[in-house]
Amino acid sequence: DQNVSGAFAKKMEKVVVRDGGKIMELIPPDQWASGTQKCILRSRDGKVDFGFIYNIQGSATMKFEIGKLIQFYGQYKYDPKGGNVEVPFKGKSGQWVGWAVYENRRYYCHQEESGSDHL
């Protein structure tokens, strides 16, 4: 599995990563896109600060606190400032995939059994 530091160093445009990071900065709710929570994480190796975007529609919100660790399986998108990781994300099948673990709780997509596109 790829990690954020490796994806950033290789300038990977769009890649699935399994990694984690420490919350360095909270992005206020008035700056969120509808249905998302955002913060800035520092990679486990301390080499990259990057945006973390959690799609909360149909799922519980996280109570982000500076200094806490988030582990995740998500999609990384490169930009020169460090890039962003989005969780969950639409996989190749068109279904939502990915997860985050925060404060010993796993957050993931709650898809309806009918195969609906809701989170």
C-alpha positions as a Python dict, from the first residue, in 0.01 Angstrom:
ca = {
    (1, 'D'): (0, 0, 0),
    (2, 'Q'): (109, 353, -76),
    (3, 'N'): (148, 615, 201),
    (4, 'V'): (103, 993, 180),
    (5, 'S'): (474, 1082, 198),
    (6, 'G'): (556, 842, -87),
    (7, 'A'): (264, 964, -299),
    (8, 'F'): (366, 1327, -240),
    (9, 'A'): (733, 1262, -324),
    (10, 'K'): (628, 1092, -650),
    (11, 'K'): (373, 1368, -729),
    (12, 'M'): (101, 1108, -777),
    (13, 'E'): (-210, 1273, -918),
    (14, 'K'): (-465, 1030, -775),
    (15, 'V'): (-378, 720, -573),
    (16, 'V'): (-528, 507, -295),
    (17, 'V'): (-333, 536, 31),
    (18, 'R'): (-339, 359, 366),
    (19, 'D'): (-178, 581, 628),
    (20, 'G'): (-239, 807, 922),
    (21, 'G'): (-147, 1142, 1061),
    (22, 'K'): (-166, 1379, 1353),
    (23, 'I'): (-417, 1665, 1347),
    (24, 'M'): (-222, 1992, 1318),
    (25, 'E'): (-495, 2241, 1231),
    (26, 'L'): (-874, 2249, 1232),
    (27, 'I'): (-1056, 2402, 936),
    (28, 'P'): (-1366, 2585, 1062),
    (29, 'P'): (-1707, 2452, 956),
    (30, 'D'): (-1795, 2767, 759),
    (31, 'Q'): (-1514, 2678, 516),
    (32, 'W'): (-1630, 2318, 459),
    (33, 'A'): (-1791, 2204, 142),
    (34, 'S'): (-2139, 2081, 219),
    (35, 'G'): (-2131, 1740, 388),
    (36, 'T'): (-1758, 1735, 471),
    (37, 'Q'): (-1528, 1785, 767),
    (38, 'K'): (-1172, 1906, 710),
    (39, 'C'): (-847, 1938, 896),
    (40, 'I'): (-474, 1947, 827),
    (41, 'L'): (-276, 1634, 915),
    (42, 'R'): (98, 1577, 943),
    (43, 'S'): (216, 1244, 805),
    (44, 'R'): (342, 986, 1052),
    (45, 'D'): (701, 1040, 934),
    (46, 'G'): (663, 1418, 979),
    (47, 'K'): (756, 1492, 616),
    (48, 'V'): (425, 1621, 474),
    (49, 'D'): (132, 1830, 598),
    (50, 'F'): (-182, 1759, 394),
    (51, 'G'): (-553, 1820, 388),
    (52, 'F'): (-788, 1553, 522),
    (53, 'I'): (-1144, 1561, 386),
    (54, 'Y'): (-1403, 1339, 550),
    (55, 'N'): (-1737, 1298, 368),
    (56, 'I'): (-1991, 1281, 651),
    (57, 'Q'): (-2319, 1239, 464),
    (58, 'G'): (-2496, 938, 611),
    (59, 'S'): (-2226, 890, 874),
    (60, 'A'): (-2133, 1026, 1215),
    (61, 'T'): (-1912, 1334, 1243),
    (62, 'M'): (-1572, 1324, 1414),
    (63, 'K'): (-1484, 1565, 1694),
    (64, 'F'): (-1140, 1665, 1569),
    (65, 'E'): (-884, 1772, 1830),
    (66, 'I'): (-536, 1903, 1758),
    (67, 'G'): (-270, 1643, 1837),
    (68, 'K'): (-498, 1340, 1790),
    (69, 'L'): (-419, 1065, 1538),
    (70, 'I'): (-641, 966, 1243),
    (71, 'Q'): (-572, 645, 1053),
    (72, 'F'): (-731, 608, 713),
    (73, 'Y'): (-775, 429, 382),
    (74, 'G'): (-857, 693, 124),
    (75, 'Q'): (-773, 861, -203),
    (76, 'Y'): (-476, 1099, -218),
    (77, 'K'): (-464, 1383, -471),
    (78, 'Y'): (-132, 1561, -517),
    (79, 'D'): (-75, 1934, -507),
    (80, 'P'): (253, 2118, -432),
    (81, 'K'): (127, 2225, -85),
    (82, 'G'): (100, 1863, 34),
    (83, 'G'): (-213, 1736, -134),
    (84, 'N'): (-540, 1606, 10),
    (85, 'V'): (-679, 1274, 124),
    (86, 'E'): (-1050, 1212, 80),
    (87, 'V'): (-1237, 947, 282),
    (88, 'P'): (-1458, 779, 173),
    (89, 'F'): (-1412, 815, -201),
    (90, 'K'): (-1578, 673, -512),
    (91, 'G'): (-1387, 363, -621),
    (92, 'K'): (-1354, 224, -974),
    (93, 'S'): (-1685, 42, -929),
    (94, 'G'): (-1863, 370, -854),
    (95, 'Q'): (-1927, 259, -497),
    (96, 'W'): (-1806, 455, -195),
    (97, 'V'): (-1500, 293, -35),
    (98, 'G'): (-1254, 387, 237),
    (99, 'W'): (-1255, 439, 611),
    (100, 'A'): (-1105, 640, 895),
    (101, 'V'): (-1024, 535, 1251),
    (102, 'Y'): (-1036, 811, 1511),
    (103, 'E'): (-1047, 773, 1888),
    (104, 'N'): (-1084, 392, 1854),
    (105, 'R'): (-1391, 421, 1631),
    (106, 'R'): (-1409, 328, 1262),
    (107, 'Y'): (-1591, 571, 1035),
    (108, 'Y'): (-1696, 451, 691),
    (109, 'C'): (-1960, 478, 423),
    (110, 'H'): (-2309, 362, 516),
    (111, 'Q'): (-2447, 253, 179),
    (112, 'E'): (-2802, 138, 154),
    (113, 'E'): (-2856, -225, 62),
    (114, 'S'): (-3026, -123, -262),
    (115, 'G'): (-2688, -6, -393),
    (116, 'S'): (-2785, 359, -361),
    (117, 'D'): (-2514, 623, -395),
    (118, 'H'): (-2570, 771, -47),
    (119, 'L'): (-2294, 783, 213),
}
